[in-house]
């Protein structure tokens, strides 16, 4: 079994304010002692990096600092982490290194500092350029801060992504057009456009807002895709649009079922070894994570993936790509023959949810629009 490419995800779990729609492993600062939190947590992350042993050895293709709000931490913390990763594993010469940033914690010197230590891609959580929608989402930034942070980012970094959301409470098609116009005005080369969904264990789940209905949401989605296609953005994944050669390499590794190390509170790893694939998940609570790291104990769950797990997880990732995947990739990344899913592929084709041609399997437009229904076909007991 050929070893897949290797990426690293490092989770920074703190934020200033927990948004009502957010179900990520993020925690509001309580004691506001950012410097002490940064030092203790970075030290724990380095201990976990040192604990990894990867065979066969592979250089890291991409690094992603996600959160929470990673931009709360100083360039010094990320410099320590990048240097440790390079010493331990080696970074590919074209390694993509991304940091997520919140316009509400926008720090000009931090932005330049991140670039100077080797971070070459920034993902900015704008969500909307509309003041009223930002209030409803309880974002801590205003439209001008979002615009200023985005403008500076495109001047500093090789690649910049802007996160936007649609189907927001009270949102109109005119509002969506405005958000797209502002994002294009910034000059970003990548936009991640997410449909607002109400997730369990969020404030919106407890107190649901009134959202646009399915028909209106579909109109918004069509508007987004048409506007961005006209601006030379390719809709290459369910929620991702990119100009030529600016796709997110880190996320592509997920969607192509590559390997990745998950470092930090609540982070997940997926690793291939001797024809088997394992998952590990770290302690979610950052205090527990730091405490257990001192005794070199990082994981609260480890699992060997079964054939059924591999089939569903591969499809859950690869079918998010509008161009799908090649049959050899399925066999390389799962160590299973493509014939093992003949029944499911036949059913999906009968329902016109996928097409299979020239050794490639990809979702139809119908399959893209009803992705959950398509994925259910590959979910085995």
N, C-alpha and C positions, 0 to 999 in steps of 0.2 A: 504494500500500500504506500503510494507516494505521499510524503509529508506535505500537508497544505501550507500555504503562507501563514506567517505568524504576526499577529497584531497585539497591542496592549491597550487595555482600557483602565484608567485610574480614576476612581470616584472621589470627589470632594463633596461631602454630604451636607455642608452648611449653606444656609441662605439667610437673607435679612428677613424675608416674609414668605410663608408657605402659601402659594396660590391656591384658590379654592378648587381648581380643576386638577391639581397635580397629585399623581399617585406614585411619584418617584420616591426613592429613599432619601429624603431631604429633611433637614432639621433646622428650625430657627435658632439663631444664637440666643442664649438665655443670659449668659454672664458677660457677653460682649468682649471677652478677653481673647481677641482674635490672635494676637501674637503667640500666646501660650498654646492655644488650640493648633495653630499652624505648625509650631515646632514639634509638639507631641505627636500630632497626626502624621506629619511628614516622616518623622523617625520611624513610626510604625509601618508606613508604606515601604520604606527602604528595607526594613527587616523582612517584609514579605517578599520583596524582589530578591533579596539574598537567599531566601528559602527555596525558590524555584530551581528545579533541575529539569531541563528540557533535552530530550533525546529524540531524534538526532538534533544537533544544534542548528538553529536557523536564525538569520538576522531578522530583526524586527522591521516589518514593512510600514507600519503606521502606529502612532500613539495618539490616544484621544483622552484629554482631561475633561471629564464631564461632571455633572452635579445634579442638585445643588447649584452653587455659584462658584466655580473655580476661580473667577476673576477677583474674589475676595482675598486670595492668597497672593503673596508677593512673587515677583520673578525669581527671587533667591530660592524659594521652596521648589519651584519647577526646575530650576537649574540643577539642584541637588538630585532630583529624580531622573532627569534626562541623562545626566552624567552617570548615574548608577546603572540605568538601563543599558547605556552604551558599553560600560565596563563589563557588565554581567553577560549580555547577549550579543552586543554589537548592533548598531542601527544601520539599516540599508542606506546607501549614499543618497537615495532619493526618498528617504523616509518622510512621510507626511505626518506632521505633528500639529494637532488641533487643540485649541482651548475654547471652551464655552465661556461667554461673557454676558453679563446683564447690563443694559444701559443705565440701570439705576445705581450701579456700583462703578460707573465709568471713571477710570483714572488714566489720564493721558500718559503719565510717566510709566505706569504699569504696561500699557500697550506697547510702548517702545521697548521696555525691558523684556517683555515676552519675545518680541522679535529678535532682540540681541542675543538671547540664549538659545535660539534655534527653532522656536515655534514659528511655523510658516502658514498656518491656517487658523482663522478665527470664525466661530459660529456665534452669532449674536441673537439672543432671545428677545426679539422685538415684539412679536405676536400681532401688533397692530400699530398704525400711526394715528389712530383715532383716539382722542382724549377720553371720550365717553366709554369706548370699548375697553380701554386700558383700566379705567376705574372699575368696570364690571368684572374684569378679570383679576382685579386687585394687584396689578403690576405696580412696582414702586417707581417706575420711570414715567416721564411724560413724552409726548411726540417729539419735542425738540431734542431731548436727551437721546432718544432713539436715533434720530437723524444724525446728530453730531457724532455719536459713537460709531455708527455705521460708516459715515463719511471718513472718519479718521482711519478706521480699520482698512478700508479699501486702498488707502494711501500707503499703509504700512506693510500689510501682509500679501503674500503671493495669491492666496485664495481666501475668499470671505463668503460665508453662508449667512443668510438672514432667515430666521424662523418666523413664519407668519401662521395665523389661524383663521379659519373661516367657519361659517355657521354659528356665529356668536350671537348672544342674546340681543335682539333688536337690530341685527345687521341687515343691510340692504345690498342690492347689487351695486348701487352707486358707492357704497362704503367699500366694497371689495375692490372696485376699480381704483378707488383712491389709494388703498394700501399697495396695490400692484404698481401704480404710477410712482409712488414715493420710493418703493424699493428699487425700481428701475432707474429712478433719478439718482440714487446713490451710486449706481454703477456696479452692483454686486454681480458675481458670475454664477452664484448658486442660491437657490431659494428652496427651503423646505416648507411646504404648505400643508398644515395639518387640519383635519376636520375636528372641531371640538367634540369630544365624546365625554359622557359622564361616567366616571370610573368609580367602583366601590371604594370605600374608605377615603373619600374626599368630601369637602364641605358642600360642593355642588350636588353630590349624591344625597346628602342629608337634606339639603334645601335646593332642589333642582330649579334652575332658571328656565324661563320659556325660550326655547330655541326655534330657529326656522324649521319648517317641516321638511320631509324628505324631498319633495319636489323642488322646493326653493333651494335646498342644499345642493341638489344635482345641477340646478341652473348656475349656482355659484362655482361649482367645480368645473363645469364646461367653460364658463367665462375665464376662470383662472388659466386653464390649459390653453385656450385659444389665444389669450393675451400674451402669455409667456412664449408660446410657439411662434407667434408673430415677432417677438423680440429675440428670436434665435435661441431660445432655451429648449432643450430636449427634455421631455417628460420620460425619465428613464426608470423611475421606480414609483411605487404607489404615491408617495408624498414628496418626491424629489424632482427638481428641475435644474438643469445645468447647461451652461454654455459649453462649447467644444473643449475637451480636455480639462474640464474642471469638476468632474464627478468626484464625490467623496470616496477616496480609496479605502478609508477605514470601514465605512459602511458597506462598500462593495465586498470587502472580505467577509463580513457577516453574511451578506445575502448570497455569496457563493460558498457558504459553509466552510470557511477557513477556520484556522485555530486562533484562539486569543486567550491572553492572560487577563483575568479580572482582578485588579488590585484595589483594595480599600473596602470600606464598610458596605456590605450588601452586594459587592461586585461578583460576577459569575465568570468562570473560566470554562472553555471548551478545548480539550486537548486530545490529540490522536497519538497513540503509542502501540506499536506491535499489532496493528490491525484492529485495535479497539479504540473507542472514543469515550472519554470521561468528562463529567461535569463536576465542578466544585463551586460552592457559594460561600462567601465570607459572612461573618457575623454582621448583622444589619446595623445594630446600634453602634454609633461611632465610639462611645465610651467603652462598650464591651469589646469592640474591635481593638482599641488601643490597649486595653487591659490584657486581653489574650495574646496580643502580639508580643508582649514582654516575655511570655513563656513559649514563643514561637508556635502558637496555636492560632490559626487564622480562619478555619472553616467550620461551619455548623452543619454542612451537608456535602457529601461526595457520592457520586452515582456513576455506575457503568451504564451507558445507554444501550438499550435493547434494539433489535432490528426495527420493531415498531416505532420506538422513540426516534430512531435515525430517519426513518421514512418521513414521519410527520415534521420533524424539526427541519430537515432539508427542504421540504416543500414549503413550509411556513416562511422560510427565508427566500429561496430561489424564485418562488412564484410571485414575490413582490416586484421582481424585475420585469418590466414590460417586454423585454426581449427574452425572458425565460432563461433556460440553461441547456447545455449540450448533454446528451445521454452519457458520454464518457465522464463528464464532471460528476454526475450522480454516482457512478461506480467508483470513481477515484476517492470521493469525499466520504462515502458511506461504507465502502468495501462490500457492497451488495450488487448483484446483477440487476440491470434495469428490468428484466423479466419478472422480478418479484412484485412489481407494481402494475403488471399488464392489466389486471382487472380494473384497478382504480383509474388508470389512464383511459381505458375503454369507456368507462362510465363518464368521465369528465369530457371526453370527446363527444359522446352521445348527447350530453347536455349543452354542447357547444361552448364549453368553458375554457378549453385549451385547443391548440392545434399542434400536431406533431409532424414535422416535415424536415427532411435532410438531416436527420439525427438531432434535431433541436425541438424542445418542448417549451411552448410559451403560452401565457394566458391570452385569450381573445379579449376584445373590448368588454364583452359581457363578463368574462372571467375576472377582469380587472375591477369591474364595478361590483361584482358579487364575490369578492375574494374569500370572505369567510365561508360562504357556501362551497366554494371550490376546495378550500382546505379541509373542510369536514369530510370530504370523500377519502382523504388520505389518513384520517384519524382512525386507527384500529384499536380494538379492545386490548 
